[in-house]
Every structure is written in structure tokens, then in C-alpha cells.
Amino acid sequence: MGWFAITILLPCLAPLLASLTFKLLTLPEGVAASPMKAFRDGQLCWTAIGFCAAGQYELAQQHVGPGWPHGLLTVILVLSSLLAAGGAMFPTAARCSSRWLVRYRCFVSSIALALIAGATYCAIHFELWR
């Protein structure tokens, strides 16, 4: 459980924890330390990238040849990189749509990529995929 908490949960929750500590600061007027700002533009993709790199490393340490885990992690790595860069270049507008899923599609996509990458990394680490 300790490995999972430090390696999976902490990287996923770190932006939220950081944004909550900003509430302790005296921020300029009109600036809000919203926890959603920490995630909405694809920041969880950086976590997914880390999971993919760590999973690839563990596969190499296990002397595993090319297979579906390598392919899946590579696809998630590329998609996460594109989404993280796109979210940084084109941030979500303050008011762009009334529908939540449309407005935060980058956020929802980054959650999905981080979950898949994290689950794959766990399966590789605990050798559940063989």
C-alpha cells in the first residue's frame, strides 16, 4: 500500500495539495486559488507521462520484450505529451461553454489517460499482466 500511495496517489494529488496551500497566502484581489485550475488544462498528463516512463523502465528491468504493455504505454505517452502541450498553449477560457464535459474535455481526457497509465504501471510493477 505504501508503494501505491507514494508512487500513484501522491503525484495525482500533488497539484490539488499545492493549490490548497495557496489558500494560506494573501493573494492579489481578483485572484482565486481554485483547485480546478490545478487540473483543468491537462496537468494530469504530466503524471501520466511519469507513469509511462516508469512502466517502460520496469519492463526493461524485467527483461520483457516488445508487447502490448510497451505499446500501450507508448501510445499513452504520446497522447499525454500532446494534450499537456496543447493545454498549456490553449488554456480553457473562463466561460467557453455551459456544458461541463465540453468545457473541461482536456481535464476529463487527462484523468482518463492518467488512470490508464497508472493502472498499467501498477499491473507491470506487481507483474499482474503476465
Helices and strands as residue ranges (DSSP letters): H 2-4, I 5-9, H 10-21, G 22-24, G 35-38, H 44-61, H 68-89, H 100-103, H 105-125
